[in-house]
């Protein structure tokens, strides 16, 4: 920021004792006015001959931001726009009822915002219409520092000190379209935007905690990023503005510090001055007017080659910039991708090819990229990380395997393809696909997972579990075993249709041998003749080869008491008393049947 002195207030007989926020009003670099009781001192930088001293009864006097000849005067009963040159009122508007005004200011060349304790309104100079924006019922025990009206959002930023003389800030954020209010606990707040295919809006906030730091929140996606902590002396934050043409804000502090926060890269730049700043006002483009406690008035002009532009570059431009940086410094190139959130197939191809050629350590370009990304937003990034995890050593695996994955059905497909069934099950569970999750965990056969599944087996849709497993060509034996466990908890007579539907899934997917075996095992346990005929009929509906039935019957039914019970006696259920009791009862019945035969 280039600082240029405009004038010294004492040269115009304005004592420093009058230089307080409540007394001084600056709208641009064209001039300012100072209230001293009912006296008003007006200074015109462009035409000093119009400098004047007026006697007024107004509570507020505001100089027009583009025409220093015009003053807006407000009382609780009315407002007037007067011309200093013509010495007359250009317009007068009387309020419907007297209103105590807490604050007023120009928000642009036409609109004046008027804030009272009960409501917030705007007045148009062109149409001379007063319009209520929203009702207000808050009475902040703090000083109003800044007002922003932008894109149907109204921000009122207050700053105060608590009983321990600690600074606190609160922002009333009104969404005018929905007539809703949010409260932000920050020392300065500003709504900013960047251009792209469509405008993106961001909420930038400034905080103090042993130093200054900023956060930026995308108002659409709600994603938030933070800057590093910058060590500066604690001070009141006077005002914060977005820099025109840049994705950055400038923050003016009472102690003279000026901070610029690039909310695209999250970098913070600090410029320190020795003079306390009382008032900061935005002028044209990136010019600002600062009034210091010494009575010196300065303009501050921002010139930068480092800040992110407000206009997002095209993908071709970003790709070219990335390749250019890659030739010089790999880390800088990765930082560029992260700060610009730039992702496409070409980038991932470059990262993958370079990563494959490099040693898998902390200097690997893939490790650097994947380590910095807060969370993935594409399936291509998932594949990069999975490739890296498979080829990296164990310590690196622990470093990288965090909750970064982009949760999607394609991630599940990729995990299944890599035979990572347990992870696929966890992702399916996050997606709300419980049946698919159970199928993956059954395929994985981890003892702890199986115990949990069999304990809660009545809660699952078994038809969906088996159908998905057979579609994915999972192990038929594992799901035959799973269905055995399901049948164990069913009533063979009362639940016969449910049991038959589950067994038929195997025959429908061309696993007739497993379906035949399951029906024969059930038939062995059935004691009711009518129910037995039902199961035999279901069996004969798909299995017309009597030799297969005979072979399976000889193999499984003659020694059925041993095989069937053994099939259900899983080691993980030794501690389950109720389950063990059921198994014992079935074994006793089957032993009796076998002995009778």
C-alpha positions in Angstrom: 0.0 0.0 0.0 1.5 3.3 -1.1 0.7 6.0 1.5 0.4 9.7 0.4 -0.2 12.6 2.7 -3.2 14.8 1.7 -3.3 17.4 4.4 -2.7 18.2 8.1 -5.9 19.0 10.0 -4.1 21.6 12.2 -3.3 23.6 9.0 -7.1 24.2 8.8 -7.6 25.0 12.4 -9.1 21.7 13.3 -7.8 20.7 16.7 -6.8 17.1 17.3 -9.3 16.9 20.2 -12.1 16.9 17.6 -10.7 14.0 15.7 -12.9 11.2 17.0 -15.0 8.7 15.1 -18.2 10.2 16.3 -17.2 13.7 15.0 -15.5 13.0 11.7 -17.1 11.8 8.5 -15.1 10.9 5.4 -16.7 9.4 2.3 -13.9 9.7 -0.2 -10.6 11.4 -1.0 -12.6 14.5 -2.1 -13.3 15.9 1.3 -14.5 15.4 4.9 -16.5 17.2 7.5 -16.0 17.5 11.3 -18.8 18.2 13.8 -18.1 20.4 16.8 -21.4 20.6 18.7 -23.7 22.4 16.3 -20.9 23.7 14.2 -19.9 21.8 11.1 -16.5 22.3 9.4 -16.5 21.2 5.7 -13.3 20.6 3.8 -13.2 20.2 0.0 -9.9 18.9 -1.2 -10.7 19.5 -4.9 -12.0 23.0 -4.4 -10.6 24.6 -1.2 -12.6 27.8 -1.9 -15.7 25.8 -0.9 -14.3 25.0 2.6 -16.9 26.4 5.0 -18.2 26.4 8.5 -21.9 25.9 9.1 -24.3 26.1 12.0 -26.5 23.0 11.9 -29.0 21.2 14.2 -28.6 17.9 12.5 -27.6 14.7 14.4 -25.6 13.5 11.3 -23.9 15.3 8.5 -22.5 13.2 5.6 -20.6 14.4 2.5 -21.7 12.9 -0.8 -19.0 10.3 -1.9 -18.7 11.8 -5.4 -19.8 15.4 -5.0 -18.1 17.2 -2.0 -20.4 20.2 -2.7 -23.4 18.2 -1.4 -24.1 17.3 2.3 -26.8 15.0 3.7 -28.2 16.2 7.0 -30.3 14.0 9.2 -32.4 14.5 12.4 -34.9 12.2 14.1 -37.6 13.9 12.1 -36.2 14.5 8.6 -33.3 14.4 6.1 -32.1 17.0 3.7 -29.6 17.1 0.9 -28.1 20.6 0.7 -25.7 22.3 -1.8 -22.9 24.3 -0.3 -22.3 26.2 -3.5 -25.9 27.1 -4.0 -26.6 27.4 -0.3 -30.0 25.7 -0.5 -31.7 22.4 0.0 -31.9 20.1 -3.0 -34.4 17.7 -1.4 -36.2 17.3 1.9 -37.8 14.2 3.2 -39.8 14.1 6.4 -40.1 10.8 8.3 -43.6 9.4 9.1 -42.8 9.5 12.8 -39.8 10.7 14.8 -37.0 8.0 14.9 -33.8 8.0 16.9 -31.1 7.2 14.4 -28.1 5.2 15.5 -26.2 5.3 12.3 -26.4 6.5 8.7 -24.0 6.4 5.7 -23.8 6.3 1.9 -23.6 2.7 0.7 -23.1 3.9 -2.9 -23.7 7.2 -4.8 -27.4 6.9 -4.6 -28.4 5.0 -1.5 -28.1 6.0 2.1 -28.6 3.4 4.8 -30.4 4.5 8.0 -30.1 2.3 11.1 -32.3 2.7 14.2 -32.8 0.3 17.1 -36.1 -0.9 15.6 -35.5 -1.1 11.9 -33.0 -0.7 9.0 -34.0 1.3 5.9 -32.5 2.8 2.8 -33.2 6.1 1.2 -32.7 6.8 -2.5 -31.4 10.2 -3.6 -32.7 9.7 -7.1 -36.2 8.5 -6.3 -36.5 10.1 -2.9 -38.1 6.9 -1.6 -37.5 5.5 1.9 -37.6 1.7 1.9 -37.6 -0.6 5.0 -35.2 -3.5 4.6 -35.8 -5.4 7.8 -37.0 -5.0 11.4 -34.3 -4.9 14.1 -34.7 -5.7 17.8 -31.1 -5.9 18.9 -29.3 -3.4 21.1 -25.6 -4.1 20.9 -23.5 -2.9 23.8 -20.7 -2.1 21.4 -19.7 0.5 18.8 -20.9 0.1 15.2 -17.7 0.0 13.1 -18.8 -0.8 9.6 -21.9 -1.4 7.5 -22.0 -3.4 4.2 -25.0 -3.9 2.0 -24.2 -6.3 -0.9 -26.1 -8.9 -2.9 -29.1 -9.0 -0.6 -26.9 -9.3 2.5 -26.5 -6.6 5.1 -23.7 -6.8 7.6 -23.5 -4.6 10.8 -20.1 -5.0 12.5 -19.8 -4.1 16.1 -16.7 -4.0 18.4 -16.6 -3.6 22.1 -14.7 -4.4 25.3 -15.8 -6.7 28.1 -15.4 -6.1 31.9 -11.8 -7.4 31.6 -11.1 -4.9 28.9 -10.8 -7.7 26.3 -12.0 -6.9 22.8 -15.0 -8.7 21.4 -16.7 -8.4 18.0 -20.1 -9.4 16.8 -21.6 -9.1 13.3 -25.3 -9.0 12.6 -25.7 -10.7 9.2 -29.1 -10.1 7.7 -30.2 -12.2 4.6 -32.7 -9.7 3.2 -34.4 -12.1 0.7 -35.3 -14.6 3.5 -35.5 -11.9 6.2 -33.3 -14.0 8.5 -30.5 -13.1 10.9 -27.2 -14.8 11.6 -24.7 -13.8 14.3 -21.0 -14.0 13.7 -18.5 -13.6 16.5 -15.6 -11.9 14.7 -13.8 -8.6 15.0 -14.4 -7.8 11.3 -16.6 -9.4 8.6 -17.0 -8.8 4.9 -18.9 -10.5 2.1 -16.6 -10.8 -1.0 -16.9 -12.4 -4.4 -14.9 -13.9 -7.3 -15.9 -14.1 -10.9 -16.2 -17.3 -12.8 -18.9 -19.2 -14.8 -21.0 -17.5 -12.2 -20.2 -15.3 -9.2 -19.1 -17.1 -6.0 -19.7 -15.4 -2.7 -17.5 -15.7 0.4 -17.7 -14.6 4.0 -14.3 -13.4 5.2 -13.8 -12.9 9.0 -11.0 -11.5 11.0 -10.2 -12.7 14.6 -7.6 -12.1 17.3 -6.1 -14.8 19.5 -2.5 -14.0 20.4 -2.3 -12.7 16.8 -4.6 -12.0 13.8 -6.0 -14.8 11.7 -8.6 -14.9 8.9 -11.2 -17.4 7.8 -13.0 -17.6 4.5 -16.2 -19.5 4.0 -17.8 -20.3 0.6 -21.5 -19.3 1.2 -22.7 -21.9 -1.2 -20.6 -25.0 -0.3 -20.0 -23.9 3.3 -16.3 -25.0 2.9 -14.0 -23.0 5.1 -10.3 -22.2 5.0 -8.1 -20.4 7.5 -4.9 -18.3 7.3 -1.9 -18.7 9.5 -1.7 -16.7 12.7 0.1 -13.4 12.2 1.8 -12.0 15.3 0.9 -8.3 15.7 -0.1 -6.1 18.7 -3.7 -6.4 19.7 -5.8 -3.5 18.3 -9.3 -2.5 17.3 -10.1 -3.4 13.7 -11.3 -0.2 12.2 -12.6 -1.4 8.8 -12.2 -4.1 6.2 -12.8 -3.9 2.5 -12.4 -6.2 -0.5 -9.8 -5.0 -3.0 -11.2 -4.3 -6.4 -10.1 -6.8 -9.1 -8.5 -9.0 -6.4 -9.7 -12.0 -4.3 -8.4 -10.2 -1.2 -9.4 -7.9 1.6 -7.5 -5.1 3.3 -7.9 -4.7 7.1 -7.1 -1.4 8.8 -6.2 -1.5 12.5 -6.2 1.3 15.1 -2.5 0.8 15.9 -1.6 1.6 12.3 -1.1 -2.0 11.1 -2.5 -2.8 7.7 -3.1 -6.4 6.7 -4.0 -7.8 3.3 -5.6 -11.3 3.2 -5.6 -13.2 -0.1 -8.6 -15.4 0.5 -7.8 -17.6 -2.5 -4.3 -18.6 -1.4 -4.9 -17.8 2.4 -1.7 -15.7 2.5 -1.5 -12.7 4.8 0.6 -9.6 4.1 1.4 -7.1 6.8 2.4 -3.4 6.5 3.1 -1.6 9.8 2.9 2.2 10.3 3.7 4.2 13.4 0.5 6.3 13.5 -2.8 5.3 15.1 -5.6 5.2 12.6 -9.0 6.6 13.6 -11.0 6.3 10.4 -10.6 4.4 7.2 -12.8 5.0 4.2 -12.9 3.4 0.7 -12.6 5.7 -2.2 -12.4 4.8 -5.9 -10.9 1.4 -7.1 -8.2 0.5 -4.5 -7.7 3.9 -3.0 -8.5 4.4 0.7 -8.5 7.5 3.0 -7.0 7.2 6.4 -7.3 9.8 9.3 -4.6 9.5 12.0 -4.7 10.7 15.6 -2.0 13.1 14.7 -4.4 15.0 12.4 -2.7 13.8 9.3 -5.0 12.6 6.4 -3.5 10.1 4.0 -4.5 8.2 0.9 -3.5 4.5 0.6 -3.3 3.0 -2.8 -2.9 -0.8 -3.3 -0.7 -2.0 -6.1 0.1 -5.7 -6.3 1.4 -8.3 -8.6 1.1 -11.1 -6.0 -2.6 -11.2 -5.1 -5.1 -13.6 -6.7 -7.2 -12.0 -9.3 -10.9 -11.8 -8.9 -11.5 -13.3 -12.3 -10.8 -17.0 -12.2 -8.4 -18.1 -15.0 -9.5 -20.7 -17.5 -8.5 -24.3 -17.1 -6.0 -24.0 -20.0 -4.4 -21.0 -18.3 -4.2 -22.8 -15.0 -2.7 -25.9 -16.6 -0.1 -23.8 -18.4 0.8 -22.0 -15.1 1.1 -25.3 -13.3 3.5 -26.7 -16.0 5.5 -23.5 -15.9 5.9 -23.8 -12.1 6.7 -27.5 -12.3 9.8 -26.7 -14.4 11.1 -24.5 -11.6 9.9 -25.9 -8.2 7.8 -29.0 -7.7 6.6 -27.9 -4.2 5.5 -24.5 -5.6 3.6 -26.2 -8.4 1.7 -28.4 -5.9 1.0 -25.3 -3.7 -0.5 -23.7 -6.8 -2.8 -26.6 -7.4 -4.0 -26.6 -3.8 -4.5 -22.9 -3.4 -6.4 -22.7 -6.7 -8.3 -25.9 -6.1 -7.4 -26.9 -9.6 -8.3 -30.4 -10.6 -8.8 -32.2 -13.9 -7.8 -35.5 -15.6 -4.7 -34.0 -17.2 -3.4 -32.8 -13.8 -4.0 -36.2 -12.2 -2.3 -38.0 -15.1 0.8 -35.7 -14.7 0.8 -36.3 -10.9 0.4 -40.1 -11.3 3.1 -40.4 -14.0 5.6 -38.3 -12.0 4.7 -40.1 -8.7 5.3 -43.5 -10.2 8.8 -42.5 -11.3 9.8 -41.0 -8.0 10.7 -42.7 -4.7 7.7 -43.1 -2.4 8.8 -40.7 0.4 7.8 -37.3 1.6 9.4 -35.7 -1.5 7.2 -37.6 -3.9 4.9 -35.3 -5.8 1.9 -37.5 -5.1 2.6 -37.6 -1.4 3.0 -33.8 -1.4 -0.3 -33.3 -3.3 -2.4 -35.8 -1.4 -0.9 -34.7 1.9 -2.1 -31.1 1.4 -5.6 -31.7 0.0 -8.1 -31.1 2.8 -10.6 -33.5 1.4 -11.1 -35.1 -2.0 -13.9 -34.0 -4.4 -13.3 -36.4 -7.3 -13.1 -40.1 -7.9 -9.8 -39.6 -9.7 -8.2 -38.3 -6.5 -9.5 -41.5 -4.7 -7.7 -43.6 -7.3 -4.5 -41.6 -6.8 -4.5 -42.2 -3.1 -5.4 -45.9 -3.4 -2.5 -46.4 -5.8 -0.2 -44.6 -3.5 -1.3 -46.6 -0.4 -0.8 -49.9 -2.2 2.8 -49.0 -3.2 4.0 -47.0 -0.2 5.6 -48.3 3.0 3.6 -48.7 6.2 4.6 -45.4 8.0 3.5 -43.5 4.9 0.2 -45.4 4.8 -0.5 -44.3 8.4 0.3 -40.7 7.4 -2.0 -40.6 4.4 -4.9 -42.9 5.3 -7.2 -40.2 6.7 -10.8 -39.3 6.1 -9.9 -37.6 2.9 -11.7 -39.9 0.5 -14.5 -38.6 -1.7 -17.4 -40.8 -0.6 -19.1 -42.1 -3.7 -20.4 -45.4 -5.2 -17.4 -45.4 -7.6 -15.0 -45.5 -4.6 -16.8 -48.7 -3.4 -16.4 -50.2 -6.9 -12.7 -49.3 -6.8 -12.2 -50.8 -3.4 -14.0 -54.0 -4.4 -11.9 -54.2 -7.5 -8.8 -54.1 -5.3 -10.4 -56.7 -2.9 -10.5 -54.2 0.0 -13.9 -55.4 1.1 -13.9 -54.1 4.6 -13.2 -50.6 3.5 -15.8 -50.9 0.7 -18.3 -52.0 3.4 -17.5 -48.9 5.6 -18.0 -46.6 2.6 -21.3 -48.2 1.7 -22.4 -47.8 5.3 -21.5 -44.0 5.0 -23.6 -43.9 1.9 -26.6 -45.5 3.6 -26.3 -48.7 1.6 -26.5 -51.1 4.5 -27.2 -54.3 2.5 -24.2 -53.7 0.3 -22.1 -52.9 3.3 -23.1 -56.2 5.0 -22.4 -58.1 1.7 -18.8 -56.6 1.6 -18.2 -57.4 5.3 -19.4 -61.0 4.8 -17.1 -61.4 1.9 -14.2 -60.0 4.0 -15.0 -62.5 6.8 -13.2 -60.5 9.6 -14.1 -62.2 12.8 -15.1 -59.1 14.7 -17.3 -57.9 11.8 -19.0 -61.2 11.4 -19.8 -61.4 15.1 -21.5 -57.9 14.9 -23.4 -59.0 11.8 -24.7 -62.2 13.2 -25.7 -60.5 16.5 -27.8 -58.0 14.6 -28.8 -60.4 11.7 -32.6 -59.8 12.1 -32.1 -56.1 11.2 -30.9 -56.7 7.6 -32.6 -57.2 4.3 -31.1 -60.6 3.5 -32.6 -60.8 0.0 -30.7 -57.5 -1.0 -27.5 -58.7 0.8 -27.4 -62.0 -1.1 -28.6 -60.5 -4.4 -25.8 -57.9 -4.4 -23.2 -60.5 -3.3 -24.1 -62.9 -6.2 -24.1 -60.0 -8.7 -20.6 -59.1 -7.6 -19.6 -62.8 -7.9 -18.5 -62.9 -4.2 -17.8 -66.3 -2.7 -20.9 -68.5 -2.9 -19.8 -70.6 0.0 -19.6 -67.6 2.3 -23.1 -66.5 1.5 -24.4 -70.0 1.7 -23.0 -70.0 5.2 -24.6 -66.6 5.8 -28.1 -67.9 4.7 -27.6 -71.0 7.0 -27.2 -68.5 9.9 -30.3 -66.6 8.8 -32.4 -69.8 8.6 -31.2 -70.9 12.0 -33.2 -67.9 13.5 -36.3 -68.6 11.4 -39.3 -70.8 12.0 -39.1 -73.5 9.2 -42.8 -73.8 9.1 -44.0 -70.2 9.7 -41.3 -68.5 7.7 -41.2 -71.0 4.9 -41.9 -68.5 2.1 -39.1 -66.1 3.3 -36.7 -69.0 3.5 -37.6 -70.3 0.1 -37.2 -66.8 -1.5 -33.7 -66.6 0.0 -32.6 -70.0 -1.2 -34.1 -69.4 -4.7 -31.7 -66.4 -5.1 -28.9 -69.0 -5.5 -30.7 -70.9 -8.3 -31.7 -67.7 -10.0 -28.0 -66.8 -10.3 -27.1 -70.2 -11.6 -25.8 -71.6 -8.3 -28.2 -74.6 -8.4 -26.0 -76.9 -6.4 -25.9 -74.5 -3.4 -29.6 -74.0 -3.6 -30.2 -77.8 -3.8 -28.0 -78.3 -0.8 -29.7 -75.6 1.3 -33.2 -77.1 0.5 -32.0 -80.6 1.4 -30.6 -79.3 4.7 -33.9 -77.6 5.5 -35.9 -80.7 4.5 -33.8 -82.8 6.9 -35.0 -80.6 9.8 -38.7 -80.3 8.8 -41.1 -82.5 10.9 -44.4 -81.2 9.4 -45.4 -83.3 6.3 -47.1 -80.4 4.5 -44.1 -78.1 5.0 -41.8 -80.8 3.8 -43.8 -81.1 0.6 -43.6 -77.3 0.1 -39.8 -77.3 0.3 -39.5 -80.4 -1.9 -41.8 -78.8 -4.5 -39.6 -75.6 -4.5 -36.5 -77.8 -4.9 -37.9 -79.7 -7.9 -39.0 -76.5 -9.6 -35.4 -75.7 -10.6 -33.5 -79.0 -10.0 -34.8 -81.7 -12.3 -31.7 -83.8 -12.3 -32.5 -86.6 -9.7 -28.9 -87.8 -9.8 -27.7 -84.5 -8.4 -30.3 -84.6 -5.7 -29.5 -88.2 -4.8 -25.7 -87.4 -4.8 -26.2 -84.4 -2.5 -28.7 -86.3 -0.3 -26.2 -89.1 0.1 -23.4 -86.7 0.8 -25.2 -84.3 3.2 -28.3 -86.0 4.6 -27.0 -89.4 5.8 -24.5 -87.6 8.1 -26.7 -84.5 8.3 -26.7 -84.3 12.1 -22.9 -83.8 12.1 -22.5 -81.6 9.0 -25.5 -79.4 9.6 -24.8 -78.6 13.2 -21.1 -78.2 12.4 -22.0 -75.7 9.8 -23.7 -73.5 12.4 -21.1 -73.9 15.1 -19.0 -70.8 14.4 -16.2 -70.2 16.9 -17.2 -66.5 17.4 -20.5 -67.6 19.0 -19.0 -69.6 21.9 -19.8 -66.7 24.3 -23.4 -66.3 23.0 -25.4 -68.4 25.5 -28.7 -68.1 23.8 -27.2 -69.1 20.4 -25.3 -72.0 21.9 -28.5 -73.3 23.5 -30.3 -73.2 20.1 -27.5 -75.1 18.5 -27.6 -77.8 21.2 -31.4 -78.2 20.8 -31.0 -78.6 17.0 -28.1 -81.1 17.4 -30.2 -83.2 19.8 -33.1 -83.4 17.4 -30.9 -84.2 14.4 -29.0 -86.9 16.4 -32.3 -88.5 17.3 -33.5 -88.5 13.7 -30.2 -90.0 12.5 -30.3 -92.7 15.2 -33.9 -93.6 14.3 -32.9 -94.0 10.6 
